Amino acid sequence: MKTHSMPEVPAQSDDMQGTFVNFAPAPDLQRISPLDAETAKMLDTHLRAIDTVRIRVLGDDRSVCEAVEAHILSRGMGVEVSLSEQMIPPPRNRYVFRYDGRMAILTIAPDLP
């Protein structure tokens, strides 16, 4: 029977002269990729005169709305994000807008083009 043990780490010396360490963020902490110009323009057109946007993401992956959320926040609007299992009737487009006064409800269906 084999046992797995941790490899030994060599002891570090106290002499730090000439040692340079380059730190980079972990891959999952990289900046959010920006939206394409067409999507950004579509969002700006639909969200004129809106103060708050409630984003509902269909499914259980919140990461699909990060670029949209960052774009909306950069425009100075308030944003709330929630996950939703389904929408009845099912959406025909990736982005579906509804309005209530100066608030927009944006539903994102990540499985649609």
N, C-alpha and C positions, 0 to 999 in steps of 0.2 A: 504494500500500500504506500503510495507516494503522498508526502505531505508538502504543501506549498508554504514556503516561508518567504518573508520579505528579504530582498537583497540588502546586503550591508551597504551603508552609505559612508564613503570615506570622510574622515574628520576634516573640517575646514580649518585653514590656517587663519591666524589673527592678522596676517599681513594682507591688507586690502589694496596696496599700491598697484596701479596698473590694471586693476580689474574694473571693467565697465559692463554693466548689465543693461540691456535694452528691454524695456517693458512694453508690452503691447496688450491691448484689451483682449479678453477671450473672444473667440469667434462669435459666440452668441450675444456678446455685448457690443458688437459693431453698430454703427449708425444705421438707421432705417433707410432702406432704399427709397428715393423719392418717387412720387407718382409720375407717370408719363404725362406729357403736356396735354394730350387730349382728355385724359381723365381729370386732371387738375382744372382745365377750362370748364368741363362739364359740371364739376362740383361748384366752382365759383359762380357759374350761371344759375344753378338751382338754389344756391344758398345766399342770394342777394337779400339784403334787409332782414337777415336772420341773426338772432342773438345767441341762441343755444341750439345745439344739434344733439339729438339722442341717437346714437348708433346702435342698431341691433344686428348682431352677427348670427346668421343661421348656422348652427353646428356648435362644436365645442372648442374651436381653435380661435382664440382671441387675436392671435398674431396677424390674421389676414386683414385686420382693420388698422394696424399700426401706422402705415403710410398715410392712410386717409385721415386718421386722428391727428397725426403730426401736421398735415396740410391745413386742416381746419383750425387747429390751435394757432398756427402761424398767421392766420387771418384774424385772430383776436376774438374768436367765438368760443363760448363755453361748450364742453363736450362731456357727454355721459356715454359709457359703453356698457352694453349688456349682451349676454348670450341668449339665444332663443333656439328651441328645438325645431320649430317649424313655423310656416306662415300659411294661412289658409285665406284665400286660394294661393297656391304656390306662385312665386314670382316668375315673371317671364324674362326679366333682365337682371344683371348682376347688382345694379343699384336701383333701389325703389325709394321714392321720396313721398312723404305725406307732410302736411303742414298743419300746425295749430297755432294761429296767431304768429308771433315772431319766433316760434320754435319749429324746427324741422325734425322729423323722424326719418332717419336714413337706415334702410334695411339693406344689408350686404349679403348676397347669396354667393358664396365663394365658388360653388360648383358650376355656375353659369358664366358664359363668356361676356 
